[in-house]
Amino acid sequence: MDIRCEHKKHGELADGILSVKCSSRFCGAGPGVVVLHRWDALTGAALPDKRFRDPGTVKVTKEGSTHATEHDSVAVRSS
């Protein structure tokens, strides 16, 4: 079940675990990193955080072009 207001998803309750996405750099969130804080919904006990790379983040160089490693892994080459 999603925990949300009219405009934003604040968290998710699934299998007795409440997960909330954190945007604080103190918790390790930042460009390219997603942090999920988790709690046991029955006891309220904090569970270990989960950290993931954010696949939606694209690095942009000073010149405004995207970094070559951020494109699809399938290369198109002429023969």
N, C-alpha and C positions, 0 to 999 in steps of 0.2 A: 504494500500500500504506500502510495506517495504521500508525503507530508508537504502540503503546499498551500500558498495563498493564491489569490486570483492571478498574480503576475509571475510568481517564481516558485520553483521546487526547492524546499528547504532541507528535505531529508527523505529517507525511505525506511519503512519498517517491513522487514522480511524475515521469516523464520525466527521471530523473537529477538532480532537484532535491529537496533535503530542506527542508521548510518547517516552522517551529515558531512557534506563537503565543506572543507575549511579553506579560507583564502588568506590566512595569516602566514606571513613569512617566518614568524617565530616557530610555527609548526612544520615548516619545510615546504609550504606551498610557494609557487612562483611560476615564472614563465616555463611551460613545458612539464610542470609537476602538479599532480592532483593529490590532495591529502583527504582521506576519509576518516573522521573520528567515529568510533563505534561504541555502543553501550548495549548491555543486556537489558531488554525491555522489561523483564520481570523483576530483576534485582536492582537495576540501575548501576551495576558495576561497569566500570570502564574496561573495554577490551582493547587489545593492541590496535594502533592505527594502521591503515593501509595506505601505501604510496604507489602511485602509478605515473608513467610518462603520459603526457597529454598528446594524443595523436593529432589533435586539431591545431596545434601550435606550429606556425611556420616562421622560420628565422628569416629576417630581412637584413641585407647588408646595408652599409651607409649609402651605397649608390641606388638602393631601392629594389635590387633584384633579389630573388629568393636564393637560398643556399642550395647548391647542386644536390646535396644528400637528402634534401627534403622532398624531392620528386619521387614519383613511383619507381619501384625497383626494376621495372621492366624497361630496358633501354631500347630505343629505336635507333637502329644504325643502318646506314646505306651499305650496299654490298659492293 
